[in-house]
């Protein structure tokens, strides 16, 4: 009743209504979130290994947390019908704050901290992808994804080595820094006013079964293939970020080596605009196949090399092609999503992170019962190779604008 007495121009100012969130807004949020995740990226595996003292135990904890994160991700579209997306995103950012606070306590609280940050990641990822699909044209998705990674490059490259260095100075320090970044993330999100997105509205009908949209997903082979690309790409990052530092410690290498290499790898994000140009001069199909083939080769070589330093070098080279897959690997899925299914399919797509977080440590724990950590590298390499084969079925002109298709050979 009170709102009816307020003039329409005051409740919804014309300049605010005309302001459409663009790629820079989404890239800014991605960059701030990368400050949190980048700082803790190499800290969590080391802290978990120190707290639990066994690589198998670390794998089991990651496995259980992955199950919880997957469940939340699948339920979020249903929750979004009850809770506006702006509040869901805020909840996700607050979970980063909680995770940083728990991590600063040390000891076994690191497990709770990892759980909170993992749930924060899946919540923010789903919400932000839904915003992107809301406001960004399909042919501009590649540019938007590249800009998001470019804005995050400094955080991903400097964060891991900085987090490990701060951990050496004082164990709670990287977690306190991450919690501070979470406050900045919340403030910037509300300043950008993304809460006024197109899909944030009260449901007019009864909420459907939270898992009902999975039927639409399984009925579309292009979505299934795109989701598998994302899952296996993420498994590659799991093998590199989580198991490389543990491998280095177990083979008597520099303890901080994992964090340093992850930071150097993430510095490749600064050249993502050049990578995007390379993709645009070719096709999404060529880029995806090249990324999976070279990353697979690097992991398989690392699995059989007897010298630890050479195995680490091979993994490092493979990680450069995982960055290429970060640019092009998600496009087959995003380009196949129908506008009417944005929120639901954004939730399905986000599940790749949780599924890989279940598969990699779960299978890894079984491999460690009968083989050393290099067995995990071999399994990841085989999975990446399988995606190279599957990506051969992508359309040759995927990602090419209609105007350019006539000028390119099929």
N, C-alpha and C positions, 0 to 999 in steps of 0.2 A: 504494500500500500504506500509506503514511504517513497519507494523508487518512482512511483507514477507521478509524483509531484516535481520530480527533477527533470528539467528539459532534456530531450534526447541528445542534443548536441553536447551537453555537459556530461551525460553518462557515457557516451561513446563519441569523443571528439573526432572530427573528420580526419585530422592528421594521424591519429592513432589507428583509425579504421583503415586508412589508406596504407599505413606502414605494413609492408609484407615482409616477414622474416626471410632473409636470404641466406646464401651460402656462408657469408661471413659470420652471421649469428650462430649457426650450427658449428662452424669451425672454432669459434671462440669458446663455446661450451666444451667441445671436444678437447681443445687445448688445455683448459683448466682441469678437466677430469684426468687428462694425461699426466698432469703434475702430481696428482694423488697416486695413480696407478704406477707411473714411472718411478716414483720415489720408493715404492714398496715392492717393485717387481722382483728385484734380486734379493731383497731383504727377507721376504717370506720364506723362500726355500731354505736359506741359511738358518733363519730363526727356528723354523720347523725341525730342521735336522739337529740343531743344538738342543731343542726341547725334547725330541723323541729319540734321538740317537740312532736311528735306523732308517735306511732308505725305504724299506718295505712298509714301515709304519707311516712314513710320510705319504706314500702312495695310497694307503688305506684311508687316511684322513681326507686327502683330496677327493677320493672316490665318494665318500659319504657326503661331503659338502657339495660335490657336483650333483648328486641326486636331489638334495634339497633345493639347489639353485634351479635345476631343470623343472621341478614341480612348481616353484614360484613363477618361472617364466611362462609355463603353459596356463597358469591360472590368471595371469595379469590381464588378458583381454576381458575376462569376466569381471575382475576387480575394477577395471577401467569403466565398466558400465555403472558401477556403484560410486566410484571415487573419480573425480575429474583428473585428467592426466597431469595437470600442473601440480596437484598434491602428490601424485605417485612419483613424479620426478623429484619433488622436494623430499619425499620419504627416502628415495634412493640415495640422495646426497647426504641426508642425515645419517644413513647407515655407514657411509664413509667416515663421518665424524665419530660414530660409535666404535667402528673398527679401529680407528687411530687411537682412541682413548683406551680401548682394551689392550691393544698391542703395546702401548706404553707401560702397561702393568707388568709385562714380561711373563716368564714361566709358561705354564700350560694355557694361560689366557691368550696365547698367540693363536691357538686353535679357534677360539671364539672370535678373535679379531679377523682371521682369515674368512670365517663364515660370514661375518657381517660385511666385509668388503666384497666378497663374492656375490652376495645378494644385492648389494648396492650396484655392482657392475651390471648385472642382468636387468635390473629395474631401469637404470638410466639408459642403458643401451636400447631397450625396447621403446621407451618413450621418445628418445631422440630420433630413432629411425622412423617412428610413426610421424613425427614432425617433418622430417625430411621428405617422406613420401607424400605428405600433405601439401607441401609448398614448392617442391622442386620438380621441374619437368623431367620426363623419363630420359630424354637425350642429354640432360645436364647432370645426370647422376654421377657420371665419371668425373666431371670437373669438381663437383661438390665433395666427393669422397677424397679426391686428391688434395683439395684445399683443407679439408679436415685433418688429413695426415700431415700436411705441411705445417699447419698451425701447431700440431702436436709434436713436431720433430724435435724441438729443443728439449721438451720435457722427457720424451722417450729416450733421447740420446744421453742427456746429462743426468736424468733421474736415477737410473740403476747404479751407476758408479758413485753418485752423490749419496744415495741411500746407504750403500754399503760402507762408505767412508764415515758417514755420520754414525752408523751403527757401531763402528770401531771406537769412536770418540765417547759415545754414551748410548747404550742400547735403546732407550726410549725416544731418542731424538728424531729419527726418521718418521716415527708414528705421530709424534707431536706436529711435525711439519705437515704431514699428510692431512691431519685433522684441521689444521689452519687453512689449507687449500680447500677443504670441503666447505668451510664457511664462505670462502670467496665464491665457490661454485653456486651456492644457494643464492647469494646476493646478486650475482650476475644474471642468473636465470630469471629472477623476479624483475630485474631491471629491464631485461629484454622483452618481457611481457609475452613470452611464448605461450602462456596459459590461455590466451585468447585464440588458440588454434582452431581450425575448422572442425575437428572431430571432438572437441571438448564440449559436450552437451549432454543433457540428461536423456537417458534412454526413454523412448516412447512406448516400448513394449516390454514384455517380460524378457529377462536375460536368458540367452540360450545356454545349453550345456557348455561348460568351459572347454570341453574337448571336441565339440561338434564340428568345429572348423577344420579339424585334422582330416576329415573325409575329403574336403575340398583340396587340401594339400596333396594327399595321396592320389587324387584323380588327375594331377597335372605333372607329367614326367619331367617337364623342364624345371619345375620348382624342386622336385626331388633331387635332380642332378645338381642344381645350384646349391642346394643345402648340403649335399655330400661334399662338394668342393670346399665349402666353408668349414665343415667338420674336420676334414683331413688336413686342411691348411692349419687349423687351430691345433691339431695333434702335433704337427710339425713344430709349432711354437712351444708347445708343452715339452716336447723332447729336448728342445734347445734351451729354454729358460729354466726349467725345473731340474732336469737331469744332467745338463752340462756342468753346473757348479758342483753338484755332488760327485760327478765323475772326476772333476779336477781335484777335489779334496782327497778322494779315495786313491788317486794315483800320485799323490805327493806334489801336485802342482800348486801354484800360487793360489791362496784361498780366495782372494778377491778377483781371480781371473774371470769367473763367470759374470760378475757384475760389469767388469770392464768390457768384455766382449759383447754383452748385450747392449751396452751403451754405444759401442762403436757400430754395431749392426743397426741400431735405431737411427744413427746418424745418416743412414741411407735415405731416411725420410726426407732429408733436405733436397734430394734429387728426384723426388716423386714427380714434380712437374715435367722433368725430362723423361722419366719413365712413361708418363701419361702421353707425351708426344709420340714416343715410340709405339705405344699401344694404338694411338689414333692413326698413325701411318700404316698400321697393319690392321688387325682385327682383335676383338676380345678373344676369339678362339685361339689365334696364334699366341697371344700373350699368356693365356691360361695354360696351354700345352707346354710352352717353353718354361714357365715357372715350375710346373709340377715335375717335368722331366729333370731339370737341373737340380732342384731341391732333392728329389728322390736319389739321384746319383750321389750327391754329397753325403746323405745319411747312410747309404749303403756302403760307401767307401769307408766312412768312419766306423762302421760296424765291424769291419774286417782288418783294419790297420792295427798292427801290434804296438806301434809307438803312440803314446798318449798325446804328445804334442802334435803329431800329424793328424790324428783323429779329430782333435779340437780345431785344427786349421780347416779340415774338410767340412766340419759342421758350420764353421764361420762362413765359408764360401756358400754353403747351402742356404744360410739364413738370408743372404742378399736376394735370393729368388723367392723366399717367403715374403719379403717386402713387396716384390713385384706382384705376388698373389694377393697381397692386401689391397692393392690397387684394382686389379682386374678380376680376382677370384670371386668377389661378391656380386659383380655385375650381372652374371647370368640369372641369378635369383631375382635381384631387384628389378631387372628389366622385364621379368615375366609376371610380376605381381599385378593383379587387376585393381583398379582404383577402389572398388567396393570392398576389397578385402585387405586394406592397408594395415589396420591395427592388428587383425588376426594373424596375417602373414608376417608382420614384423615380429610378433611373438614367436612364431614358428622359426623364423630365421635366427632370432637371438638364441634359440635353443642349441645352436651349433656349439656355442661356447661351453654350455653345460654338458652336452653329450660328449664333447672331446675331453672335458674335465672328468667325465666318468670313465670313458674308454681308456684314455692313456694311462692314468694311474691304476685303473683296475687290471688292464692287461699287463701293465708294467709290473704290478705286484706279483702276478703269476709268472712272468718271465724271470723275475729276480729269484724265484724259488729254484730255478734250474740253470740260470745263466747270469753273467755279469751285466752291468748297465749297458754295455755295447749291444746286448740283445735287444734292448728297447730301441736303440738307434736303427737297428736292422728292421724291426717291425714297422717303425715309422716310415722308413724308406720304401718298404714294400707297399704300404698304404698310399703314399704319394705317387708311386708308380702306377697303381691301379687307377688313380684319378687322371693320370696322363692318358691312359687308354680310354676312359670314359669321356674325357673332354674332346676326343676325336669326333663325338656325335653332335657337338654344338654346331649351330648354323654358321656357315663360313662367313656370312656378312653380319654377324651379331655385333652390335655397337656401331655400325656404319649408318650414317643418316641416309634417308631415302634419296636425297639429291646426289650423294656420292656413289650410291650403289651402281648406277649406270656407268660410272667411269672406272669401276674396279672390276677386275676379272674375278669370277666366282671361285 
